[in-house]
Amino acid sequence: MALSFAGLPLWVIDDAGKLTSSAPRWEDPPGTSSHCLTGSPHFAVKHSAIKLPVNYEITRETTALLSGAAVGLPMTIYCRVTLDRQDKAGIEGFAKAISDVPEVLECHLMAGSYDYLLKVAAASLDDYQRFQMQHLTPLPGVRNVVTEIPLKTIKGVSSLPV
């Protein structure tokens, strides 16, 4: 059975590291060929049984970073969000609501002139506009959204310099 989300295929990685669109069998224990966590390839594919040395004090998770362009989401867009109120209820309410939006790759509570910085994956400007109008600006407490569109990524790493 193929998996999909919002009309896009979802993918899994089996224990051999093979990318497939077939559904996993959740009843299988870790270490079997069908046990994996599903993830959309336009974000990151997480796999529970990758055989790497793990130090649980410093390793948060293991992921495969995929090319957004290769999976139909070539645009990375940043949004600076300002809320009406910066009290506990406003901050926590926005954080809870935005956590469930799949287009949002990262969400940071900020110090400074705006409250949140979002990193958003989009297929096109029309796709981003749909996201902003349907998912972002309707959230309670959102006063202002400033959109920043990078022209070119100069440096983009996910590893720490240790």
Residue pairs with C-beta under 8 A, 6 or more apart in sequence:
1 22
1 23
2 9
2 21
2 22
2 23
3 9
3 10
3 11
3 12
3 21
3 22
3 23
3 38
4 10
5 40
5 102
6 102
8 40
8 42
8 71
8 72
9 21
9 41
10 21
10 38
10 39
10 40
10 41
11 19
11 20
11 21
11 38
11 39
11 40
11 41
11 45
12 19
12 20
12 21
12 22
12 23
12 24
12 36
12 37
12 38
12 39
12 45
13 19
13 20
13 36
13 45
13 47
13 64
14 20
14 33
14 34
14 36
15 31
15 32
15 33
15 35
15 36
15 49
16 33
17 47
17 50
19 41
19 45
23 38
24 34
24 35
24 36
24 38
25 34
25 35
26 35
28 34
28 35
29 35
30 48
30 49
31 49
35 48
35 49
36 46
36 47
36 48
36 49
37 46
37 47
37 48
39 45
39 46
39 63
40 71
40 102
41 66
41 71
42 66
42 68
42 71
42 72
42 73
42 121
43 66
43 102
43 105
43 121
44 63
44 64
44 65
44 66
45 63
45 64
45 66
46 61
46 62
46 63
47 62
47 64
50 62
52 62
54 62
65 158
68 74
68 75
68 76
68 121
72 123
73 121
73 122
73 123
74 123
75 121
75 122
75 123
75 124
75 125
75 127
75 128
75 149
76 105
76 119
76 120
76 121
76 122
76 150
76 153
77 119
77 120
77 122
77 128
77 147
77 148
77 149
77 150
78 117
78 118
78 119
78 120
78 147
78 148
78 149
78 150
79 116
79 117
79 118
79 120
79 132
79 136
79 145
79 146
79 147
79 148
80 110
80 114
80 116
80 117
80 145
80 146
80 148
81 94
81 114
81 115
81 116
81 117
81 118
81 136
81 142
81 144
81 145
82 113
82 114
82 115
82 142
82 143
82 144
82 145
82 146
83 90
83 91
83 94
83 115
83 116
83 141
83 142
83 143
84 90
84 141
84 142
84 143
85 141
86 115
90 141
91 109
91 115
93 140
93 141
94 115
94 116
94 139
94 140
94 141
94 142
95 107
95 109
95 116
97 139
97 140
98 104
98 107
98 116
98 118
98 136
98 139
99 107
101 131
101 135
101 136
103 120
103 121
103 122
103 131
103 135
104 118
104 119
104 120
105 119
105 120
105 121
106 117
106 118
106 119
107 116
107 117
107 118
107 119
108 116
108 117
108 118
109 115
109 116
110 116
110 117
114 144
114 146
118 136
120 128
120 131
122 128
122 131
128 147
132 145
132 147
136 142
136 145
137 145
